[in-house]
Amino acid sequence: MLLSLFLQGKAQEKKIFNETDAQKEARLAWWVNDRFGMFIHWGLYSMPARHEWIKNYERLTDSAYQKYFDLYNPDLYNPREWARQAKAAGMKYAVITTKHHEGFCLFDSKFTDYKATNTAAKKDLIKEWVEAFRAEGLKVGFYYSLIDWHHPDFTIDRVHPQRPNDPKDYDRLNKGRDMEKYRAYLKNQLKELMTNYGKIDILWTDFSYPGEHGKDHNDWNSLELIKMIRKLQPGIIINDRLDLGEYDDGGDFATPEQYKVSEWPTRNGKRIHWETCQTFSGSWGYYRDETSWKDNKQLLVLLIESVSKGGNLLLNVGPTSRGTFDVRAQERLKGMGEWMQVNGRAIYGCTEAPAEFKRPDNSLLTYNPTTKRLYVHLLDYPLQRFELPGLKGKVKYAQLLSDGSEIKMRGTDKGDLALDLPVRKPNDEIPVIELVLQ
């Protein structure tokens, strides 16, 4: 038992880099502060407009998928407008798919012909995107798919469109495919992305799936990749999908996808950095006929609840094949932006409230440890009297955040703090009370 505990302890100390905890916190400080970013999934799959995994789901061959490459023409692409909408929504950083699982590259790579410069676009779409988002003061990040369903040397596995029905057929189908050549391709393209576009703030690699007929860190040569990436971009933040979980620093943040965590995630008993990636509806790419779109309140709750548990929200937009944001996405971004314009102070720089502050029913709490201000997000607006347990004598001032109007308060015999809220709910989708603590 003692030996297993010792080995577990040693495993926890296993590191790739000589970076101290303080140095890591300094590197991630801007990201922890900013809390809210835009994910952008864009590629050839925006043309069939029925899911970014269409090639997999419908088991399309390269020849059947080729029409999308031949006809791809994002003639309305204006990344400056995308950047303006992201900024207006209150987002502080953005991550775009330079290449998704389909293998199509939005950037001008020397190592493939399957790229935007060889379509009617005739330009490096990523270069233009980076310039536009930087011009709006947004941090920039690249998503890069480790998977590639187009590359001839990428071996057919359980998520490949040409996967066999009979597992015995894998060897036959993979005859002539060479993952060593694909690993070189992977490394070369990541090197291009890390050297040709200036400072890159985030890298999202996606994804590993160990096990039978899957792929893990050995298939990507992940250890060599992460060392190269950090050497070329020392300040970069890298997600956790390279399958380097045996190392404490094999990824900077966890990535719960499409679900809300129940509490602040931990690793070996220690709280970790995390970011949930979420869609407006069910898919990441543009899906014309999808109807299960979240409304503004649901999206705001996603953001607030993520911050209330010490995390970030990366909210996805899937542009159309012509290069515009779906009207539904524009409407939701606008709605979130209107709320963030007056309530952003309850998000930026905020985190989980200290345990001494108890969350009232139908509310969420965020806390700014620098300004020592507590924010109460009212998910269900109460009728005038609102009590905060145990806060008697701990609050100097209370106000509605949206307009800075005072809220009268008084202590109760139970040691709680009673607030007198206006009868009429403020115009905010989710009103926020700002408490200036003693």
C-alpha positions in Angstrom: 0.0 0.0 0.0 2.8 2.4 1.0 4.6 1.6 -2.3 1.6 2.3 -4.4 1.1 5.6 -2.6 4.7 6.4 -3.2 4.5 5.6 -6.9 1.3 7.6 -7.2 3.1 10.5 -5.7 6.0 10.1 -8.1 3.5 10.0 -11.0 2.0 13.2 -9.9 5.4 14.9 -10.1 6.2 13.7 -13.7 6.8 16.7 -15.8 7.8 17.6 -19.4 9.0 21.1 -18.7 10.9 22.9 -15.9 8.1 25.4 -15.3 7.1 26.3 -11.8 3.4 26.5 -10.7 3.9 30.3 -10.4 5.3 30.5 -13.9 2.4 28.6 -15.3 -0.1 30.8 -13.5 1.6 33.8 -15.0 1.4 32.3 -18.5 -2.3 31.5 -18.1 -3.2 34.7 -16.3 -4.8 36.6 -19.2 -6.9 33.5 -20.2 -8.1 33.0 -16.6 -9.1 36.7 -16.4 -10.9 36.8 -19.8 -13.2 33.8 -19.2 -15.2 34.0 -22.5 -14.0 33.1 -26.0 -15.4 32.2 -29.4 -14.8 28.9 -31.1 -15.1 28.8 -34.9 -15.7 25.5 -36.8 -15.4 26.2 -40.5 -14.5 23.9 -43.4 -15.9 22.1 -46.4 -18.6 20.5 -44.2 -20.3 23.9 -44.2 -21.5 23.1 -47.8 -23.6 20.0 -47.1 -24.6 21.9 -43.9 -25.7 18.8 -42.0 -22.8 18.2 -39.5 -19.1 18.6 -39.4 -18.7 14.8 -39.1 -20.7 14.2 -42.2 -17.9 12.4 -43.9 -17.8 9.9 -41.0 -21.5 9.7 -40.4 -22.4 9.0 -44.0 -19.2 7.1 -44.7 -18.3 9.2 -47.7 -15.3 8.4 -49.8 -12.7 11.0 -50.9 -14.2 11.0 -54.4 -17.8 11.5 -53.0 -16.5 14.4 -50.8 -14.5 16.0 -53.6 -17.4 18.1 -54.9 -17.3 20.2 -51.8 -13.6 21.1 -52.4 -14.2 21.8 -56.1 -17.1 24.2 -55.4 -16.0 25.8 -52.2 -16.3 29.6 -52.6 -16.6 31.7 -49.4 -17.2 34.9 -51.4 -18.8 36.7 -48.4 -16.0 36.0 -46.0 -15.2 39.1 -43.9 -13.2 38.1 -40.8 -13.2 41.8 -39.7 -17.0 41.5 -39.2 -16.6 38.2 -37.4 -14.1 39.9 -35.0 -16.4 42.8 -34.4 -19.2 40.5 -33.5 -17.0 38.5 -31.2 -15.8 41.6 -29.4 -19.4 43.0 -29.2 -20.5 39.8 -27.6 -18.0 40.3 -24.8 -15.6 37.6 -26.0 -11.9 38.2 -25.4 -10.2 35.5 -27.5 -11.1 33.2 -30.4 -10.0 29.8 -31.6 -10.5 28.7 -35.3 -10.3 25.3 -37.0 -7.2 25.6 -39.2 -7.9 21.9 -40.2 -10.7 19.7 -39.0 -11.0 15.9 -39.3 -11.9 16.1 -42.9 -8.3 17.1 -43.6 -9.1 20.4 -45.5 -6.7 23.2 -44.5 -7.9 26.8 -44.3 -4.2 27.9 -44.2 -1.6 27.8 -47.0 0.5 24.7 -46.1 3.5 23.6 -48.2 2.7 20.0 -47.4 -0.7 19.5 -49.0 -2.7 20.6 -52.0 -5.9 20.1 -50.0 -6.2 23.7 -48.9 -8.1 27.0 -49.3 -5.6 28.5 -51.7 -6.4 25.8 -54.2 -10.2 26.6 -54.1 -12.1 29.6 -55.5 -11.1 31.4 -52.2 -7.5 31.6 -53.6 -6.1 32.9 -50.4 -4.9 31.9 -46.9 -8.1 32.3 -44.9 -6.3 31.9 -41.6 -3.8 34.7 -42.3 -6.7 37.2 -42.9 -8.5 35.9 -39.8 -5.5 36.4 -37.5 -5.0 39.9 -38.7 -8.7 40.8 -38.3 -9.0 39.4 -34.8 -5.8 40.9 -33.6 -6.9 44.3 -34.9 -9.9 44.1 -32.6 -7.7 43.4 -29.6 -8.7 39.7 -29.3 -6.3 36.9 -28.5 -6.0 34.3 -31.3 -5.9 30.6 -31.1 -5.7 27.7 -33.6 -7.6 24.4 -33.5 -5.7 21.7 -35.4 -7.2 18.2 -35.9 -4.8 15.4 -35.1 -7.2 13.3 -37.2 -7.2 13.4 -41.0 -9.7 11.5 -43.0 -8.2 12.7 -46.3 -4.5 12.0 -45.9 -3.5 8.7 -47.7 -1.1 7.6 -44.9 -3.5 8.2 -42.0 -4.5 4.7 -41.0 -8.1 3.7 -41.0 -9.4 3.3 -37.4 -12.7 3.1 -35.6 -13.7 6.8 -36.3 -12.6 6.8 -39.9 -15.3 7.1 -42.7 -13.9 3.9 -44.3 -13.9 1.9 -41.1 -14.8 -1.7 -41.8 -17.8 -3.6 -40.4 -15.6 -6.6 -39.7 -12.6 -5.8 -37.5 -10.6 -8.5 -39.4 -10.5 -6.1 -42.4 -8.4 -3.3 -40.8 -5.1 -4.8 -41.8 -6.2 -5.2 -45.4 -7.6 -1.7 -45.6 -4.4 -0.2 -44.1 -2.0 -1.9 -46.4 0.3 0.7 -47.9 -0.7 3.4 -45.3 2.2 4.7 -43.2 1.6 6.5 -39.9 5.3 7.5 -39.8 4.7 9.6 -42.9 1.6 11.1 -41.4 3.4 11.9 -38.1 5.9 13.9 -40.2 3.0 15.7 -42.0 1.4 16.5 -38.6 4.7 17.9 -37.2 5.4 19.9 -40.3 1.9 21.5 -40.4 2.0 22.4 -36.7 5.4 23.9 -37.2 4.0 26.1 -40.0 1.1 27.2 -37.8 3.5 28.0 -34.9 6.0 30.0 -37.1 4.0 31.7 -40.0 1.4 33.8 -38.1 3.2 35.6 -35.3 2.3 35.1 -31.7 -0.3 32.4 -31.2 -2.0 32.5 -27.8 -3.8 29.1 -27.7 -3.4 25.7 -29.5 -6.4 23.3 -29.5 -5.3 19.9 -30.7 -8.1 17.4 -31.3 -8.2 14.6 -30.4 -6.9 11.3 -29.0 -8.9 8.1 -28.6 -6.8 5.3 -27.1 -7.8 1.7 -27.2 -8.6 -0.9 -29.9 -8.5 0.5 -33.4 -8.0 4.0 -31.9 -5.1 6.4 -31.6 -3.1 7.7 -28.7 0.0 9.8 -27.9 2.3 7.3 -29.7 0.4 7.7 -33.0 0.9 11.5 -32.9 4.3 11.5 -31.2 2.7 13.9 -28.8 5.7 14.3 -26.5 7.9 15.6 -29.4 5.0 17.7 -30.7 4.4 19.5 -27.4 8.1 20.2 -26.9 8.3 21.7 -30.4 5.2 23.8 -29.9 6.4 25.3 -26.6 9.8 25.9 -28.1 8.4 27.8 -31.0 5.6 29.6 -29.0 6.9 29.8 -25.3 3.8 31.6 -24.1 1.2 29.5 -25.7 -1.6 27.7 -23.8 -2.3 24.1 -25.0 -5.4 22.0 -24.3 -5.4 18.5 -22.9 -6.1 16.3 -25.9 -2.6 15.1 -26.9 -3.1 12.1 -24.6 -0.2 13.1 -22.3 -2.2 12.6 -19.0 0.7 10.8 -17.4 2.5 14.2 -17.1 1.3 17.0 -14.9 2.0 19.5 -17.7 0.9 17.4 -20.7 -1.9 20.0 -21.2 -2.7 23.4 -19.6 -6.4 23.0 -19.2 -9.2 20.4 -19.3 -11.9 20.5 -22.0 -15.3 19.2 -20.9 -17.3 19.3 -24.1 -21.0 20.0 -24.4 -21.8 19.5 -20.7 -21.7 21.5 -17.5 -19.4 20.3 -14.8 -21.0 19.7 -11.3 -18.0 21.2 -9.5 -14.6 22.6 -10.1 -12.6 19.7 -11.8 -9.6 18.3 -10.0 -6.6 16.2 -10.8 -4.9 14.3 -8.0 -7.0 16.3 -5.5 -5.8 19.7 -6.9 -8.1 22.1 -8.7 -7.2 22.5 -12.4 -7.7 25.0 -15.1 -10.7 24.2 -17.3 -12.8 25.4 -20.2 -16.1 24.0 -21.4 -16.6 24.2 -25.2 -20.3 24.5 -26.2 -22.4 24.9 -29.3 -25.5 27.0 -29.9 -27.2 23.8 -31.0 -26.0 20.2 -31.3 -23.3 20.5 -34.0 -20.1 22.5 -34.4 -20.2 23.1 -38.2 -23.0 25.0 -39.9 -26.2 22.9 -39.8 -28.9 24.5 -41.8 -31.9 22.4 -40.5 -30.9 22.2 -36.9 -33.7 23.4 -34.6 -32.4 22.7 -31.0 -30.9 26.1 -30.5 -30.3 27.4 -27.0 -31.9 30.7 -26.1 -30.1 33.7 -24.6 -30.8 32.8 -21.0 -29.5 29.3 -21.4 -26.3 30.6 -23.0 -25.8 33.2 -20.3 -26.3 30.6 -17.6 -23.6 28.5 -19.3 -21.2 31.4 -19.1 -22.1 32.4 -15.5 -22.1 28.9 -14.2 -18.7 28.1 -15.8 -17.2 31.1 -14.1 -18.9 30.3 -10.8 -16.9 27.0 -10.8 -13.6 28.6 -11.8 -13.8 27.9 -15.6 -14.1 29.5 -19.0 -16.6 29.2 -21.8 -15.6 28.7 -25.4 -18.8 29.2 -27.4 -18.9 28.0 -31.0 -20.1 29.6 -34.2 -20.3 27.5 -37.4 -20.1 29.9 -40.4 -21.9 29.2 -43.6 -20.0 28.1 -46.7 -20.2 31.6 -48.1 -18.4 32.9 -45.0 -21.1 34.5 -43.0 -22.4 33.9 -39.5 -25.9 32.3 -39.4 -28.6 34.8 -38.5 -29.5 32.7 -35.4 -25.9 32.9 -34.2 -25.8 36.7 -34.8 -29.0 37.1 -32.8 -27.6 35.2 -29.8 -24.2 36.9 -29.9 -26.0 40.2 -29.9 -28.1 39.2 -26.9 -25.1 38.0 -24.9 -23.3 41.2 -25.8 -26.0 43.4 -24.5 -25.8 41.6 -21.2 -22.0 41.6 -21.1 -21.8 45.3 -21.8 -23.3 46.1 -18.4 -22.6 42.9 -16.5 -19.1 41.9 -17.7 -17.6 43.0 -14.4 -19.3 39.9 -12.9 -17.4 37.7 -15.4 -14.0 39.1 -16.2 -11.4 38.4 -13.5 -14.0 36.4 -11.6 -14.1 32.9 -10.2 -15.8 30.6 -7.7 -16.9 32.4 -4.6 -15.2 31.4 -1.3 -17.0 28.7 0.6 -18.1 31.1 3.3 -20.6 32.6 0.9 -23.7 30.5 0.5 -25.6 30.5 -2.8 -29.3 31.5 -2.4 -31.8 29.4 -4.3 -32.3 30.3 -8.0 -29.0 32.2 -8.2 -25.3 31.8 -9.1 -22.4 33.5 -7.4 -19.2 34.8 -9.0 -16.4 36.5 -7.1 -13.5 38.9 -8.0 -10.6 38.1 -5.6 -8.8 41.3 -6.7 -11.6 43.8 -6.0 -13.2 41.7 -3.3 -16.6 42.0 -4.8 -19.3 39.3 -4.8 -21.8 39.0 -7.6 -25.3 37.4 -7.2 -26.8 36.4 -10.5 -30.6 36.2 -10.2 -31.8 33.3 -12.4 -35.3 33.7 -11.1 -36.1 37.3 -10.1 -37.5 37.4 -6.6 -40.3 39.6 -5.2 -38.6 42.5 -3.5 -37.1 40.9 -0.4 -34.0 38.9 -1.0 -31.9 37.3 1.7 -28.2 36.3 1.6 -27.4 33.8 4.3 -24.7 34.7 6.8 -23.7 38.1 5.3 -24.8 40.4 8.0 -22.1 42.9 8.7 -19.9 41.7 5.8 -21.2 44.0 3.0 -20.4 47.7 2.7 -22.6 48.5 -0.2 -25.1 46.8 -2.6 -26.2 47.8 -6.1 -27.7 46.5 -9.3 -24.7 46.1 -11.5 -26.4 47.0 -14.8 -27.1 50.6 -13.8 -25.2 51.1 -10.5 -28.3 51.9 -8.5 -28.2 51.3 -4.8 -30.0 48.5 -3.1 -31.1 49.1 0.5 -29.9 46.4 2.9 -30.3 45.5 6.5 -29.1 42.7 8.8 -31.6 40.1 10.2 -31.8 38.5 13.6 -30.5 35.3 12.0 -27.3 36.9 10.8 -28.4 37.1 7.2 -28.5 40.2 4.9 -31.9 41.3 3.6 -32.0 43.3 0.3 -34.9 45.4 -0.9 -35.0 44.8 -4.6 -37.2 46.9 -7.0 -40.6 45.4 -7.7 -40.1 45.4 -11.4 -37.4 43.2 -12.8 -34.6 45.1 -14.5 -34.4 44.8 -18.3 -31.4 42.4 -18.1 -32.1 38.8 -19.0 -30.3 37.8 -15.7 -30.0 40.7 -13.3 -26.8 40.9 -11.2 -26.4 42.3 -7.7 -22.9 43.6 -6.9 -21.9 43.4 -3.3 -18.9 45.5 -2.1 -17.5 43.4 0.8 -16.1 44.8 4.0 
